């Protein structure tokens, strides 16, 4: 679909800040540029800097006309969004359907070359007209990708760029039988799907939704702010509207397909959501750069959260995730972010994350498919006053390494040899290069921290073997270091990072993990769970006295039935496909992988409970959980009145 041409003939053009503006209509008028076809020795294109003092200045790509097989020629001009330029924004996946995101294709701008991906080049070739130019905003070309400051600036108002576009062009790629069928159906041809056999409908919908565009994180705000969106696959097009989204959602439900995040935000909806809800809903989207799992949804969140979220590509992904968690806990005094750590225990996408991320920080690049438990307002009312609030303590390398090393060598001798950190660092690098059992090399950050830990530990037994930094590793040192590798690396090895210190209530300890609640719901209570609900026969004083003289009052107390029924209702409402677990006090369920010995805690101002795992003298976050009748008094099994209080232990804990 083409944007409408302006009716103004632009007879009153004046130049302001090198921009040609028509005073009659207020539009920016671009110069009548022509392509430079001399590309015999085309060097790389050099971007002119954007003028940030002008406000929202962007680059537009002028796509020159051409035949299908001809090289692609473009021009790049600077415009200001406040001048209301007319352009179309392109929404596409950088990578091809087989995952190729390499900059392998060349387009030409003013006699210079710009490298783009195959899919970007295919999109430009598809969108190129045969007879006239087209004004586009294409992120890979309009943003100088090598300029971090510019990326920070442009990404900050990406939603505005798509909002101001005359239309958003969604490029899915070349056509297939599935895309042709689906686009015909979305264009109103119901017979397109009627011709598909019932057993093949699932395959058609799956093939369509498996296009990379539907799983790309950037498309969420690109579509949510589109005033008009057109989807293109090969030579077929369809207007992508709220009605289109509803039709695809209906097919997802009909064929029992997983719903892509791209269908959770409708065109022109301009959402204004809570940051944690938005991040979780977009969690199963794909991003080449893990930082974009946060930065790409900035436009979808409310203004307060948006102002606090700094887009900074000079930070690592671990630093981005950590800063967000610290902001939510320290500034907003909100511990609800901790429940989004569920299902990520022990899962690391990179060495950088393992080195620097505590377990209480959600890793937004970990794909998960769980619905967080709803807030339980009773927890806020029932919990005793918890003070002080959460705080952060910085961990040093010696805190977590000296103990492990002293256990290895049974003692820490006096400083017989003062081996410097630099020597330890050189030794570690040499050992990692030689060690046959090291399949993945840790990062430089880990090496620095381990070297610092060894300097603090002063283990002379090892230092005597390696005091000469040029000494090649021998069999004895290999054996010693293999033990260290096993006990300090493959064990949980936290970073020189932040420890979350919380004054909290210990409510229960997990005795056993049980079955997973089926999709059809919990129809019966497993024997171990039944025993956990009624570990001892609790009675009030009156009923206890009654049973002394008349021990058989009821063969099956109705109170026991009501407790079982109430728990099954809760489990079927909130616990579908979650794992049951038992404690000495009650029964609960969680989406996380729970182990015997894990502990259930209540944090200050938290509306859900959390599972923690004890590791030496600290704890690690496992995830959120539900525990039946938590903090409520245990009822008398005869008459149902309160018979026994729920015992709690309060203490300060450190979560690494």
C-alpha positions in Angstrom: 0.0 0.0 0.0 1.4 3.4 -1.0 1.3 6.5 1.2 -0.8 9.2 -0.2 1.2 11.9 -2.1 0.8 15.5 -0.8 -1.5 17.7 -2.8 0.8 20.7 -2.2 3.1 21.6 -5.1 5.7 23.0 -2.6 6.1 26.4 -4.3 7.2 28.1 -1.0 10.4 26.2 0.0 12.9 27.6 2.5 16.0 26.0 4.0 16.3 25.7 7.7 19.3 23.8 9.2 20.1 22.3 5.8 16.5 21.0 5.5 14.2 22.1 2.7 10.8 22.9 4.2 7.6 24.1 2.4 6.0 26.9 4.3 2.7 26.3 2.6 2.1 22.8 3.9 4.8 22.4 6.6 6.3 19.3 5.1 10.0 18.5 4.7 10.9 18.4 1.0 13.7 16.2 -0.1 16.1 17.1 -2.9 15.7 15.4 -6.2 18.7 13.2 -5.7 19.8 10.6 -8.3 21.8 7.5 -7.7 25.6 7.5 -8.2 26.1 4.4 -10.4 29.9 4.6 -10.3 30.6 1.7 -7.8 33.8 0.2 -9.4 35.9 1.0 -6.3 33.2 1.8 -3.8 34.7 2.2 -0.3 32.6 2.0 2.9 30.0 4.7 3.4 30.8 7.2 6.1 27.8 8.4 8.2 27.4 12.1 8.9 26.6 12.7 12.5 23.0 13.3 13.6 22.3 16.7 15.1 20.9 15.9 18.6 20.3 19.6 19.4 17.5 19.5 16.8 15.6 17.0 18.9 14.4 13.9 17.2 16.6 13.9 14.1 16.7 10.6 12.1 18.0 9.4 8.8 15.7 8.3 6.0 16.7 6.0 3.2 15.7 7.0 -0.3 15.3 3.7 -2.2 15.9 4.4 -5.9 13.8 2.5 -8.5 15.2 -0.4 -10.3 14.6 -3.8 -11.9 14.5 -7.0 -9.8 18.0 -8.2 -10.7 19.8 -4.8 -10.5 22.0 -3.6 -7.7 20.3 -1.6 -4.9 21.1 2.1 -4.8 20.0 4.4 -2.0 20.6 7.9 -0.7 20.5 8.9 3.0 19.1 12.2 4.2 18.7 13.7 7.7 15.2 14.8 8.8 13.6 15.9 12.0 10.4 14.1 13.2 9.0 17.5 14.3 8.9 18.6 10.7 6.5 15.7 9.9 8.4 14.0 7.1 6.5 11.5 5.0 8.1 8.0 5.1 7.4 4.4 5.7 9.1 2.3 8.4 10.2 -1.3 7.6 9.7 -4.1 10.2 11.7 -7.3 9.4 14.0 -9.9 10.8 17.7 -9.2 10.4 18.4 -12.9 9.9 17.1 -15.2 7.2 14.8 -18.1 8.0 17.9 -20.4 8.4 19.5 -17.9 10.9 22.0 -16.2 8.7 22.5 -12.7 10.2 25.9 -12.0 8.6 26.5 -8.7 6.8 27.1 -10.4 3.5 25.3 -8.2 1.0 26.2 -4.8 -0.4 24.0 -1.8 -1.3 25.3 1.5 -2.6 24.9 5.0 -1.4 26.5 8.0 -3.1 29.2 5.8 -4.7 30.0 4.1 -1.4 29.0 0.7 -0.1 26.9 -0.4 2.9 26.9 -4.0 4.1 23.5 -5.4 5.1 22.2 -8.9 5.8 20.6 -11.1 3.1 17.2 -10.6 4.6 17.5 -6.8 4.7 18.7 -6.8 1.1 15.7 -9.1 0.1 13.3 -6.7 1.8 14.7 -3.7 -0.1 14.6 -5.6 -3.3 10.9 -6.5 -2.6 9.9 -3.0 -1.6 11.7 -1.2 -4.5 9.4 0.3 -7.1 10.1 0.2 -10.8 9.3 3.8 -11.6 9.8 6.0 -8.6 11.6 6.5 -5.3 10.5 5.3 -1.9 11.3 7.0 1.4 12.0 4.4 4.1 13.3 4.1 7.7 15.3 0.9 7.9 17.1 0.4 11.3 20.1 -1.4 9.8 20.8 1.5 7.4 19.2 4.5 9.2 21.3 4.0 12.4 25.1 4.0 12.3 25.4 0.6 14.0 29.0 1.1 14.9 28.3 4.3 16.9 27.2 3.3 20.4 26.1 6.8 21.4 23.9 7.1 18.3 22.4 3.7 19.0 21.5 4.7 22.5 19.9 7.9 21.2 17.9 6.4 18.4 16.6 3.4 20.3 15.3 5.7 23.0 12.6 7.0 20.7 12.2 4.1 18.3 8.5 3.9 19.2 8.1 7.5 18.0 9.7 6.7 14.7 7.2 3.9 14.0 4.3 6.0 15.4 5.1 8.9 12.9 5.5 6.6 9.9 2.7 6.8 7.3 2.7 3.0 7.4 4.8 0.1 8.7 5.8 -2.4 6.1 6.1 -5.9 7.6 8.4 -8.1 5.5 8.1 -11.8 6.2 10.3 -12.9 3.3 9.6 -14.9 0.2 6.2 -16.6 -0.2 5.4 -20.2 0.5 2.2 -22.3 0.2 1.6 -21.6 3.9 2.1 -17.8 3.7 0.0 -17.6 0.5 -2.8 -19.5 2.2 -2.7 -17.5 5.4 -2.5 -14.1 3.7 -5.5 -15.1 1.4 -7.4 -16.1 4.5 -6.5 -12.8 6.3 -7.7 -10.9 3.2 -11.1 -12.3 3.7 -11.0 -15.5 1.6 -12.3 -18.1 4.1 -12.2 -20.8 1.4 -8.4 -20.6 1.5 -8.4 -22.6 4.8 -11.4 -24.7 3.9 -9.3 -26.2 1.1 -6.7 -27.3 3.7 -7.3 -30.8 5.0 -8.1 -30.9 8.7 -4.9 -32.8 9.6 -2.8 -30.3 7.7 -4.2 -27.1 9.2 -1.9 -27.3 12.1 1.1 -27.5 9.8 0.0 -24.5 7.8 -0.5 -22.3 10.9 2.8 -23.6 12.4 4.7 -22.8 9.2 3.3 -19.3 9.0 4.0 -18.5 12.7 7.5 -20.0 12.5 8.6 -17.1 10.3 11.3 -15.4 12.3 9.5 -12.1 12.3 6.9 -13.5 14.7 9.6 -14.3 17.3 11.6 -11.1 17.0 11.6 -8.9 20.0 11.8 -5.6 18.1 8.5 -6.2 16.2 6.5 -5.7 19.4 6.8 -2.0 19.5 7.1 -1.7 15.7 3.6 -3.1 15.4 2.1 -1.7 18.6 2.8 1.9 17.4 2.0 1.4 13.7 -0.9 3.6 12.6 -1.2 1.4 9.5 0.6 -1.9 9.0 0.9 -3.9 5.8 2.3 -7.5 5.9 4.2 -8.7 2.8 5.3 -12.2 1.8 6.5 -12.5 -1.7 4.0 -10.7 -4.0 1.1 -11.0 -1.5 0.1 -8.3 1.0 -2.5 -7.9 3.7 -3.4 -5.1 6.1 -2.2 -6.3 9.6 -5.0 -5.1 11.9 -6.5 -6.0 15.2 -9.0 -8.2 13.3 -6.1 -10.0 11.6 -4.4 -10.6 15.0 -7.7 -12.0 16.4 -8.1 -14.4 13.4 -4.6 -15.7 13.9 -5.1 -16.1 17.7 -8.3 -18.1 17.0 -6.3 -20.4 14.8 -3.6 -20.8 17.5 -6.3 -21.9 19.9 -8.0 -24.1 17.4 -4.7 -25.9 16.5 -3.3 -25.9 20.1 -0.4 -23.7 18.9 1.9 -21.7 21.2 1.0 -18.0 20.9 4.0 -15.9 19.7 4.6 -12.7 21.7 4.1 -10.7 18.5 0.4 -11.5 18.7 0.1 -10.1 22.3 0.2 -6.5 21.2 -2.2 -5.3 18.5 -1.4 -2.7 15.8 -1.9 1.0 17.0 -2.5 -0.1 20.6 0.3 2.2 21.9 0.6 0.2 25.2 1.6 1.8 28.5 2.4 -1.3 30.6 4.2 -2.1 33.8 7.9 -2.9 33.0 7.9 -6.4 34.6 4.7 -7.5 32.9 6.0 -6.3 29.5 9.4 -8.0 30.0 7.8 -11.3 30.9 5.3 -11.3 28.1 8.1 -10.7 25.6 10.5 -13.2 27.2 10.1 -15.8 24.5 11.1 -13.4 21.8 14.4 -13.7 19.9 17.1 -11.0 20.0 20.6 -11.3 18.5 21.8 -9.0 21.2 20.7 -10.1 24.7 20.5 -6.4 25.9 17.7 -5.9 23.4 15.5 -8.1 25.4 15.2 -5.0 27.7 16.0 -2.1 25.3 13.6 -3.3 22.6 10.5 -3.0 24.8 11.2 0.4 26.3 8.5 2.0 24.1 5.9 -0.4 25.5 6.3 0.5 29.2 4.9 3.4 31.2 6.7 6.7 31.3 7.9 6.4 34.9 9.7 3.1 34.3 10.9 4.4 30.9 12.6 7.4 32.4 14.4 5.2 34.9 15.6 2.7 32.3 18.8 4.0 30.8 19.6 2.6 27.3 23.3 2.1 27.2 25.0 -0.2 24.8 28.3 0.2 26.5 27.0 -2.1 29.3 27.1 -5.9 29.1 23.9 -7.9 29.1 24.6 -9.0 32.7 25.0 -5.3 33.8 21.7 -4.4 32.1 19.8 -7.2 33.9 21.5 -6.4 37.2 20.9 -2.7 37.0 17.2 -3.3 36.3 16.8 -5.6 39.3 18.7 -3.2 41.6 16.4 -0.3 40.4 13.2 -2.3 41.1 14.4 -3.4 44.5 16.3 -0.5 45.8 14.5 2.5 44.2 11.0 1.1 43.9 11.2 -1.0 47.0 9.5 -3.8 45.0 10.6 -7.4 45.5 8.1 -8.8 43.0 10.9 -8.9 40.4 12.3 -12.0 42.2 9.4 -14.2 41.0 10.7 -13.8 37.4 13.8 -15.8 38.3 11.6 -19.0 38.3 12.8 -21.7 35.8 16.3 -20.1 35.3 18.2 -21.8 38.2 21.4 -23.2 36.7 20.6 -21.9 33.2 23.3 -19.6 31.8 23.4 -18.2 28.2 27.0 -17.1 28.4 30.2 -17.1 30.5 29.5 -13.4 31.1 26.3 -14.2 32.9 27.7 -17.0 35.0 30.5 -14.7 36.1 28.5 -11.6 37.0 24.8 -12.4 37.7 23.5 -13.4 41.1 20.7 -15.9 41.2 18.2 -13.2 42.4 18.5 -11.3 39.1 16.0 -12.3 36.3 17.9 -13.3 33.1 15.4 -12.0 30.5 17.2 -13.8 27.7 16.3 -17.2 29.2 13.2 -18.6 27.4 10.5 -19.7 29.9 6.8 -20.5 29.5 5.2 -20.0 32.9 2.5 -17.7 34.3 3.7 -16.0 37.6 1.5 -16.7 40.6 -1.0 -14.0 41.2 -0.4 -11.7 44.2 -1.9 -13.0 47.4 -3.1 -10.0 49.4 -3.5 -12.2 52.5 0.3 -12.5 52.7 0.7 -8.8 53.1 -2.0 -8.8 55.9 -0.7 -11.9 57.7 3.0 -11.4 57.7 4.5 -9.9 60.8 6.3 -6.6 60.6 9.6 -7.2 58.7 12.4 -4.7 59.3 14.8 -3.6 57.9 14.1 -3.7 54.2 16.3 -5.3 51.5 19.9 -4.1 51.0 22.9 -4.9 48.9 26.3 -6.1 50.0 29.2 -6.3 47.6 30.9 -9.6 47.5 34.7 -9.9 47.2 36.5 -12.8 45.7 38.1 -13.9 49.0 34.7 -14.3 50.6 33.6 -17.1 48.5 36.9 -18.7 47.4 39.0 -18.9 50.6 36.7 -21.4 52.2 36.7 -23.6 49.2 40.4 -23.5 48.8 41.0 -24.1 52.5 38.8 -27.2 52.4 40.9 -28.4 49.5 44.2 -28.1 51.2 43.0 -28.5 54.8 44.7 -25.4 56.1 45.8 -21.9 55.2 49.5 -21.6 56.1 51.2 -18.3 56.8 52.5 -16.1 53.9 55.6 -18.1 53.1 55.4 -17.0 49.4 53.8 -13.8 48.3 52.7 -14.7 44.8 51.2 -11.6 43.2 47.8 -11.6 41.5 49.4 -11.0 38.1 51.4 -14.2 38.5 48.3 -16.2 39.4 46.5 -14.7 36.4 49.3 -15.8 34.1 49.3 -19.2 35.6 45.6 -19.6 35.1 45.8 -18.6 31.5 48.6 -21.1 30.9 46.7 -23.8 32.8 43.5 -23.2 30.8 45.4 -23.5 27.5 47.0 -26.8 28.6 44.2 -28.5 30.6 42.6 -31.3 28.5 39.4 -31.4 30.6 38.5 -27.7 30.2 36.0 -27.8 27.3 34.8 -24.2 27.6 37.1 -21.4 28.5 35.8 -19.0 31.2 35.9 -15.3 30.6 38.7 -12.9 31.5 36.5 -11.6 34.3 36.4 -15.0 36.0 40.2 -15.4 35.6 40.7 -12.0 37.3 38.5 -12.9 40.2 40.0 -16.3 40.7 43.5 -14.8 40.6 42.4 -12.3 43.3 41.0 -15.2 45.4 44.2 -17.2 45.2 46.2 -14.1 46.2 44.0 -13.7 49.3 44.1 -17.4 50.1 47.9 -17.7 50.0 47.9 -21.5 49.6 51.7 -22.2 49.9 51.3 -25.8 48.8 50.3 -24.6 45.4 52.5 -21.5 45.3 55.6 -23.6 45.7 54.6 -25.5 42.6 53.8 -22.5 40.5 55.9 -19.6 42.0 57.8 -19.5 38.7 55.2 -18.0 36.4 56.9 -19.6 33.4 56.9 -23.1 34.8 54.9 -25.4 32.6 52.0 -27.3 34.3 53.0 -30.8 35.4 50.9 -33.8 36.4 50.9 -32.8 40.1 49.7 -29.3 39.4 47.1 -30.6 36.9 45.7 -32.9 39.6 45.5 -30.1 42.1 43.9 -27.7 39.7 41.5 -30.3 38.5 40.2 -30.5 42.0 39.9 -26.7 42.2 38.1 -26.6 38.9 35.6 -29.2 40.1 35.0 -27.6 43.5 35.0 -23.9 42.7 34.0 -23.6 39.0 31.4 -26.4 38.5 30.1 -25.6 42.0 28.2 -22.4 42.2 30.8 -19.7 41.8 29.4 -16.2 42.3 30.8 -13.0 41.0 32.5 -10.0 42.5 28.9 -8.7 42.4 26.0 -7.8 44.7 24.5 -10.0 47.4 20.9 -9.3 48.3 20.5 -9.1 52.1 17.0 -9.6 53.3 15.4 -9.9 56.8 12.8 -12.6 56.1 10.6 -15.3 57.6 11.5 -19.0 57.2 8.2 -20.8 56.9 8.9 -24.4 55.9 11.5 -26.8 54.5 10.7 -29.1 51.5 10.7 -32.8 52.4 9.8 -34.3 49.1 8.9 -33.2 45.5 5.9 -35.0 44.1 3.9 -35.3 40.9 3.3 -32.5 38.4 -0.3 -31.3 38.4 -1.8 -32.5 35.0 -3.5 -30.2 32.5 -6.8 -31.7 33.3 -6.4 -30.7 37.0 -5.9 -32.5 40.3 -8.6 -35.1 40.7 -7.1 -36.9 43.7 -4.4 -36.1 46.3 -1.3 -38.3 46.2 -0.7 -40.2 49.4 2.5 -38.3 50.3 0.6 -35.0 49.9 -2.3 -36.3 51.9 0.0 -37.2 54.8 1.7 -33.8 54.6 -1.7 -32.0 55.0 -2.4 -34.1 58.1 1.0 -34.9 59.6 -0.4 -35.1 63.2 -4.0 -35.1 64.4 -4.4 -31.5 65.6 -7.3 -30.8 67.9 -8.5 -27.8 69.9 -8.5 -28.2 73.7 -12.2 -29.0 73.8 -12.0 -31.7 71.2 -8.8 -33.1 72.6 -10.5 -33.6 76.0 -13.5 -35.1 74.3 -11.3 -37.7 72.5 -9.7 -38.7 75.8 -13.0 -40.2 77.0 -14.5 -40.9 73.6 -11.7 -41.5 71.1 -13.9 -42.4 68.0 -16.0 -39.3 67.4 -16.1 -39.5 63.6 -14.7 -42.1 61.3 -13.9 -39.5 58.6 -14.0 -35.9 59.9 -15.7 -33.5 57.5 -13.0 -30.9 58.2 -10.4 -33.1 56.6 -12.6 -33.4 53.4 -13.0 -29.6 53.3 -9.2 -29.1 53.6 -8.5 -31.5 50.7 -11.2 -30.0 48.5 -9.9 -26.4 49.2 -6.4 -27.4 48.3 -7.5 -29.1 45.1 -9.4 -26.0 44.1 -6.3 -23.8 44.6 -4.1 -26.3 42.7 -6.5 -26.5 39.8 -6.8 -22.7 39.7 -3.1 -21.7 39.9 -1.0 -24.9 39.8 -1.7 -26.5 36.4 1.6 -28.2 35.2 3.4 -27.1 38.3 5.2 -29.6 40.6 3.7 -30.5 44.0 6.0 -30.6 47.0 5.5 -31.5 50.7 6.8 -29.9 53.9 6.4 -30.9 57.5 3.5 -28.4 57.8 1.7 -28.4 54.5 1.7 -29.0 50.7 2.6 -26.5 47.9 3.5 -26.3 44.2 6.0 -24.4 42.1 7.0 -24.0 38.5 10.7 -24.3 39.5 12.7 -27.5 39.9 12.4 -28.2 43.7 14.8 -30.3 45.7 14.4 -31.8 49.2 16.0 -29.4 51.6 14.9 -26.3 49.7 13.3 -23.7 52.1 10.2 -21.6 51.8 10.5 -17.9 52.7 8.4 -14.8 53.0 10.1 -11.5 52.0 9.1 -8.0 53.2 6.1 -6.5 51.3 6.0 -9.6 49.1 2.7 -11.0 47.9 4.1 -14.4 46.9 6.4 -16.9 48.6 9.9 -17.9 47.4 12.0 -21.1 47.4 15.7 -20.7 48.3 18.5 -23.3 48.2 21.1 -23.3 50.9 24.7 -23.3 49.6 27.3 -23.2 52.4 26.6 -20.0 54.4 24.4 -18.3 51.8 21.2 -18.9 49.8 20.4 -19.0 46.1 17.1 -18.1 44.5 15.1 -21.0 43.1 11.8 -19.3 42.3 8.3 -18.5 43.5 6.0 -21.0 45.1 2.6 -21.5 46.7 2.1 -23.1 50.1 -1.4 -24.1 51.3 -2.7 -22.2 54.4 0.6 -20.5 55.0 0.7 -18.4 58.2 -2.9 -19.3 58.9 -3.5 -21.3 62.1 -3.9 -25.1 61.6 -7.5 -26.0 62.1 -8.9 -28.6 64.6 -9.6 -31.7 62.5 -12.8 -32.3 64.5 -14.6 -29.0 64.8 -12.5 -26.8 62.5 -11.6 -24.0 64.9 -8.0 -22.7 65.2 -5.9 -25.2 67.0 -2.3 -24.5 66.4 -0.3 -21.4 65.2 2.0 -21.6 62.2 5.5 -21.4 63.5 8.0 -19.0 61.8 11.7 -18.2 62.2 12.9 -14.7 61.2 16.5 -14.0 60.3 18.7 -12.0 58.0 19.8 -14.0 54.9 22.2 -13.4 52.1 21.1 -14.4 48.6 23.9 -14.8 46.0 
